[in-house]
Amino acid sequence: MSRNTILFEQACRVIPGGVNSPVRAFGSVGGAPCFITRAQGPYLWDADDTRYIDYVGSWGPAIVGHAHPDVVRAVQEAAANGLSFGAPTEGETRIANAIAKRIPSIEKIRLVSSGTEATMTAIRLARGYTGRPKIIKFEGCYHGHADSLLVKAGSGMLTFGNPTSAGVPPEFIQHTLVLAYNNLDAVQAAFKTYNGEIACVIIEPVAGNMNLVKPAPGFLQGLRDLCTQHGALLVFDEVMTGFRVGPQGVQGLTGITPDLTTLAKIIGGGMPVGAFGGRAEIMDYIAPLGPVYQAGTLSGNPVAVAAGLATLELLSQPGFYENLEAQTQKLVKGLVERAAVAGITFQADQIGGMFGMYFSAKIPTSYADAVTGNTEQFGKFFHAMLAKGIYFAPSTFEAGFVSAAHDDQVIQTTLDAAQEVFAQMRR
């Protein structure tokens, strides 16, 4: 019996579902998940010592590759001085300045411990700043597991076929308006219906939790205009896209300026971290300066901050994002070409170091499109690729990630495996 299977059985006895985050389970594709023992560059090794080319990258943070020596060294040096203090450190100011320097819309920033905490607090801040109760979110966008956001959410919620969560009282979500992604008319109608009641619009400016779904031309600008017109805040959830799709996230690529931005993943270099930031006048509503309360014992953890600073420094190297974009384009173009030769209904898309694969005739533009993909075909593809040493996300509703360590040889090995798998699927 595979050691992965043994470990999974052991985990199931003491951990619900055998995993500590639902998306890690192989619930939608079947089988036991891989239990990872180590990682280096673009590779993972599981408990059976099988090596995989990794396109999950810890769900995005491993943009420079796993266990980069500069990041590991920074973590070791920080850990040697203590793991946590519950008091301010110079590193917190350094990373705050580093982020604010890179993202012009962020004048002040607060560090937290996760993306969920960042989005939860950003919404609380938006409500406190505007004095309004309602928020707008979009179908298939996942903003963490705070109660008011688990309405038609993406990520693991889609994987398990549950667009909402049990345990969330209706009263908790009565002020959450859920609209279709890329439908600006619906947003206009909501502002008209709830005039003066909407505190903010929160959005993944490029969705990555219902697979990769890009904003339609003019959609983000339309949201910016409507929020400005109606006195609501525009919140970009760049937990996934921040420093992943470009040096300034989606807002840098589009030129759209949000009022608040949430970040996580890459800014911790693989360590647990999150942040939210924006205009100083809004951020000053956070305690201890303002009436909106937020606190965290481990916020600004010195080890996580050190990992994040080392990662951000590596991202500043000349040509980093150009190379990342080129490698991701090679992967996506190669997959589409090989599927077409085999006669498999398949599409793929990318932005920066993110990509999406769709077993459907067209690239999705909304939640409704995303859920029409052939999940059975994806399951076959996933397991066949896994057997060839290629590790994609175990769900058709998750974006994939390329790192700087995915060189031409790694991409070519992936495409050679895909060519064989697509040919097998045709038979």
HELIX and SHEET records of a PDB file:
HELIX    1   1 ARG A    3  VAL A   14  1                                  12    
HELIX    2   2 PRO A   16  GLY A   18  5                                   3    
HELIX    3   3 PRO A   22  ARG A   24  5                                   3    
HELIX    4   4 GLY A   57  TRP A   59  5                                   3    
HELIX    5   5 PRO A   69  ALA A   80  1                                  12    
HELIX    6   6 GLU A   90  ARG A  102  1                                  13    
HELIX    7   7 GLY A  115  THR A  130  1                                  16    
HELIX    8   8 ASP A  147  LEU A  149  5                                   3    
HELIX    9   9 GLY A  156  THR A  159  1                                   4    
HELIX   10  10 PRO A  170  ILE A  173  1                                   4    
HELIX   11  11 LEU A  184  THR A  193  1                                  10    
HELIX   12  12 PHE A  219  HIS A  230  1                                  12    
HELIX   13  13 GLY A  249  THR A  254  1                                   6    
HELIX   14  14 LYS A  265  GLY A  268  5                                   4    
HELIX   15  15 ALA A  280  MET A  283  1                                   4    
HELIX   16  16 PRO A  302  LEU A  315  1                                  14    
HELIX   17  17 PHE A  320  ALA A  342  1                                  23    
HELIX   18  18 TYR A  367  ALA A  370  1                                   4    
HELIX   19  19 THR A  375  ALA A  387  1                                  13    
HELIX   20  20 ASP A  408  ARG A  426  1                                  19    
SHEET    1   A 4 ILE A  36  GLN A  40  0                                        
SHEET    2   A 4 TYR A  43  ASP A  46 -1                                        
SHEET    3   A 4 ARG A  51  ASP A  54 -1                                        
SHEET    4   A 4 ILE A 390  TYR A 391  1                                        
SHEET    1   B 7 LYS A 108  VAL A 112  0                                        
SHEET    2   B 7 GLY A 274  GLY A 278 -1                                        
SHEET    3   B 7 LEU A 260  ALA A 264 -1                                        
SHEET    4   B 7 LEU A 233  ASP A 237  1                                        
SHEET    5   B 7 ILE A 198  ILE A 203  1                                        
SHEET    6   B 7 LYS A 134  PHE A 138  1                                        
SHEET    7   B 7 THR A 176  LEU A 179  1                                        
SHEET    1   C 3 GLN A 347  ILE A 351  0                                        
SHEET    2   C 3 MET A 354  TYR A 358 -1                                        
SHEET    3   C 3 GLY A 400  PHE A 401 -1                                        
END                                                                             
